[in-house]
Amino acid sequence: GAVPANRVRALLSCMFNKVAMADGVQWWREPTTPVTRSIRFREVKRRRHATPAEFPPIARELDRLLEAYPREVTACYAILRAGTRVTEMLGLRRDEIDASGRAVLTEHKTDRTGDVRTIILAPTVLAMIGRLPAYPCGRVFGGVDRWRVRGVWVLARNAAGIKDLQLRDFRRTFASVAETRGVSLDQIGEVFDHGSTQTTAGYAWLFDDARRAIVHDTASASETLMKRSE
């Protein structure tokens, strides 16, 4: 595909420019490299989210796999109903979650300014997590990685006949459901902790209670969609 091809191209370019052509190495002495003459493919931005009609079969297949894969299926539901990145949810520790379902992450993907990342977990997610045993490592999902969760998700989506929906699309699905509930893009941005200086100033008024209400309402709407007949 275009994306992996472009990533390989970028890696090779870095290898030539930073290593092969570096002072003291000079393994490559030509003014241009093979990468310079290669093609950079056009990337089409992915804009996929689950549709209302897809929620019931998703729920059916995830529930079918729950007994065999409790950690992985619970993680799928948690990611969908909290709108988090996959790695954020899988790295969550039990001691980071308070009684209200609020979790504060000090280490996360967007941690470039030292800000913490706040995740709100809906009551149904907390209930599912409560049924999992406490693992020695302290993580909610026992250190299970994204590849294992993805493998279980692939089983569910293929059985549901939805072969192009990816785990990372759950974040956009959360935003789509929230938007249909009347939540503004600024409010969704606050739930996601999107933080440029300009946008943060625009929704700094959204405190934990309001954020919690948005997540709970969106999670509840997702659950309702999953219970509808196909």
C-alpha positions as CSV (number, residue, x, y, z in Angstrom):
1,G,0.0,0.0,0.0
2,A,0.9,3.7,-0.3
3,V,1.5,4.3,3.4
4,P,4.0,1.5,4.1
5,A,5.8,2.2,0.8
6,N,6.2,5.9,1.8
7,R,7.4,4.9,5.3
8,V,10.1,2.6,3.8
9,R,11.1,5.4,1.4
10,A,11.5,7.8,4.4
11,L,13.6,5.3,6.3
12,L,15.9,4.7,3.3
13,S,16.2,8.5,2.8
14,C,17.2,8.9,6.4
15,M,19.8,6.1,6.1
16,F,21.4,7.8,3.1
17,N,21.3,11.3,4.4
18,K,22.2,10.7,8.1
19,V,24.5,7.7,7.8
20,A,25.9,6.9,4.3
21,M,26.5,10.5,3.4
22,A,27.6,11.7,6.8
23,D,31.0,13.3,7.4
24,G,33.6,10.7,8.3
25,V,31.6,7.9,6.5
26,Q,31.0,9.1,3.0
27,W,29.9,5.7,1.8
28,W,27.7,7.4,-0.8
29,R,29.3,10.3,-2.6
30,E,26.8,11.1,-5.3
31,P,24.8,14.3,-5.1
32,T,21.5,12.4,-5.2
33,T,20.5,9.0,-3.9
34,P,18.3,6.3,-5.3
35,V,15.6,7.5,-3.0
36,T,15.6,11.0,-4.6
37,R,14.5,9.5,-7.9
38,S,11.8,7.2,-6.3
39,I,8.1,8.0,-6.3
40,R,6.3,9.2,-3.2
41,F,2.8,7.8,-3.3
42,R,-0.3,9.8,-2.6
43,E,-1.8,8.9,0.7
44,V,-5.6,9.0,1.1
45,K,-6.6,9.9,4.7
46,R,-8.7,7.2,6.3
47,R,-12.2,8.3,7.4
48,R,-13.9,5.1,8.5
49,H,-16.2,4.6,11.5
50,A,-18.8,2.0,12.4
51,T,-22.2,2.7,11.0
52,P,-25.4,2.2,13.1
53,A,-26.2,-1.0,11.1
54,E,-22.8,-2.4,12.0
55,F,-23.1,-2.1,15.8
56,P,-25.4,-5.1,16.4
57,P,-23.2,-7.7,14.5
58,I,-20.1,-6.2,16.2
59,A,-21.7,-6.7,19.6
60,R,-22.9,-10.2,18.7
61,E,-19.5,-11.4,17.6
62,L,-17.6,-9.8,20.4
63,D,-20.0,-11.3,23.0
64,R,-19.5,-14.7,21.3
65,L,-15.7,-14.4,21.9
66,L,-15.9,-13.0,25.4
67,E,-15.6,-16.3,27.3
68,A,-12.6,-17.4,25.3
69,Y,-10.9,-14.0,25.1
70,P,-12.1,-12.0,28.1
71,R,-9.2,-9.5,28.2
72,E,-9.1,-8.8,24.5
73,V,-12.9,-8.4,24.1
74,T,-13.2,-6.2,27.2
75,A,-10.4,-4.1,25.8
76,C,-12.3,-3.7,22.5
77,Y,-15.4,-2.6,24.3
78,A,-13.4,-0.2,26.5
79,I,-11.6,1.4,23.5
80,L,-14.9,1.9,21.7
81,R,-16.8,3.3,24.7
82,A,-14.1,5.6,25.9
83,G,-12.7,6.9,22.6
84,T,-9.1,6.2,23.5
85,R,-6.2,5.2,21.4
86,V,-5.5,1.4,21.5
87,T,-2.2,1.7,23.3
88,E,-3.6,4.2,25.8
89,M,-6.2,1.7,26.9
90,L,-3.9,-1.3,26.9
91,G,-1.4,0.5,29.0
92,L,-4.0,1.4,31.7
93,R,-3.2,0.4,35.2
94,R,-5.7,-0.4,37.9
95,D,-4.1,2.1,40.3
96,E,-4.7,4.9,37.8
97,I,-8.5,4.5,38.0
98,D,-10.4,6.2,40.8
99,A,-13.9,5.3,42.2
100,S,-15.7,7.5,39.7
101,G,-14.0,5.9,36.7
102,R,-11.5,8.7,36.0
103,A,-8.1,7.6,35.0
104,V,-5.1,9.9,34.8
105,L,-2.2,8.8,32.6
106,T,1.2,10.5,33.1
107,E,2.8,8.7,30.2
108,H,1.0,8.6,26.8
109,K,1.4,9.2,23.1
110,T,0.7,12.9,23.1
111,D,2.8,13.7,26.2
112,R,5.1,16.3,24.6
113,T,4.4,19.2,27.1
114,G,4.2,17.2,30.3
115,D,0.4,17.3,30.4
116,V,-1.4,14.3,31.8
117,R,-4.0,12.4,29.7
118,T,-7.4,11.9,31.4
119,I,-9.6,9.0,30.4
120,I,-13.2,8.6,31.6
121,L,-14.6,5.1,31.8
122,A,-18.3,4.5,31.5
123,P,-20.1,2.3,34.2
124,T,-20.5,-0.6,31.8
125,V,-16.7,-0.5,31.1
126,L,-15.9,-0.4,34.8
127,A,-18.2,-3.4,35.3
128,M,-16.5,-5.4,32.6
129,I,-13.0,-4.5,33.9
130,G,-14.2,-5.5,37.4
131,R,-14.8,-9.0,36.1
132,L,-11.2,-9.4,35.1
133,P,-8.7,-10.7,37.6
134,A,-6.0,-8.4,39.0
135,Y,-2.8,-9.2,37.2
136,P,0.6,-9.1,38.9
137,C,1.9,-6.5,36.5
138,G,-0.8,-4.1,37.7
139,R,-2.2,-3.4,34.2
140,V,-5.9,-3.8,33.7
141,F,-5.5,-6.1,30.7
142,G,-2.5,-8.0,32.1
143,G,0.0,-6.7,29.6
144,V,-1.8,-8.1,26.6
145,D,-0.5,-6.2,23.5
146,R,-2.3,-4.5,20.6
147,W,-1.4,-7.3,18.2
148,R,-3.2,-9.9,20.3
149,V,-6.2,-7.6,20.7
150,R,-6.2,-6.9,17.0
151,G,-6.2,-10.6,16.3
152,V,-9.3,-11.2,18.3
153,W,-10.9,-8.1,16.8
154,V,-10.2,-9.5,13.3
155,L,-12.0,-12.7,14.2
156,A,-15.0,-10.7,15.4
157,R,-15.2,-8.3,12.4
158,N,-14.7,-11.0,9.8
159,A,-17.5,-13.1,11.4
160,A,-19.7,-9.9,11.4
161,G,-18.9,-9.3,7.7
162,I,-17.1,-6.0,8.4
163,K,-13.6,-6.7,7.1
164,D,-12.4,-3.2,6.7
165,L,-13.1,-1.8,10.2
166,Q,-10.0,-1.4,12.2
167,L,-9.5,-1.0,16.0
168,R,-8.2,2.5,15.5
169,D,-11.5,3.4,13.8
170,F,-13.2,3.0,17.2
171,R,-11.9,6.5,18.2
172,R,-13.6,8.0,15.2
173,T,-16.7,5.9,15.8
174,F,-16.9,7.4,19.4
175,A,-16.6,10.9,17.9
176,S,-19.3,10.1,15.3
177,V,-21.7,8.8,18.0
178,A,-21.0,11.8,20.2
179,E,-21.6,14.2,17.4
180,T,-25.0,12.6,16.7
181,R,-25.9,13.2,20.4
182,G,-25.3,17.0,19.9
183,V,-21.7,17.1,21.3
184,S,-19.7,19.8,19.7
185,L,-16.3,19.2,18.0
186,D,-14.6,21.3,20.7
187,Q,-16.2,19.2,23.4
188,I,-15.1,16.0,21.7
189,G,-11.6,17.5,21.4
190,E,-11.5,18.0,25.2
191,V,-12.5,14.4,25.8
192,F,-9.7,13.3,23.5
193,D,-7.3,15.8,25.1
194,H,-6.5,17.5,21.8
195,G,-4.3,20.3,23.0
196,S,-3.0,23.1,20.8
197,T,-2.8,26.4,22.6
198,Q,-5.6,27.9,20.5
199,T,-8.1,25.2,20.8
200,T,-7.4,24.5,24.5
201,A,-8.4,28.1,25.3
202,G,-11.7,27.6,23.5
203,Y,-12.9,24.7,25.6
204,A,-11.0,25.1,28.9
205,W,-14.4,25.4,30.6
206,L,-15.2,21.7,30.2
207,F,-14.4,20.2,33.6
208,D,-14.4,16.6,34.7
209,D,-18.2,16.5,35.4
210,A,-19.1,17.7,31.9
211,R,-16.5,15.4,30.3
212,R,-17.8,12.5,32.3
213,A,-21.4,13.2,31.2
214,I,-20.3,13.2,27.5
215,V,-18.4,9.9,27.8
216,H,-21.2,8.2,29.7
217,D,-23.9,9.4,27.3
218,T,-21.8,8.4,24.2
219,A,-21.1,5.0,25.7
220,S,-24.7,4.5,26.5
221,A,-25.7,5.5,22.9
222,S,-23.2,2.9,21.6
223,E,-24.7,0.2,23.8
224,T,-28.2,1.1,22.6
225,L,-27.0,0.8,18.9
226,M,-25.5,-2.6,19.7
227,K,-28.8,-3.9,21.1
228,R,-30.9,-3.0,18.1
229,S,-32.0,-5.9,15.8
230,E,-30.1,-6.2,12.5
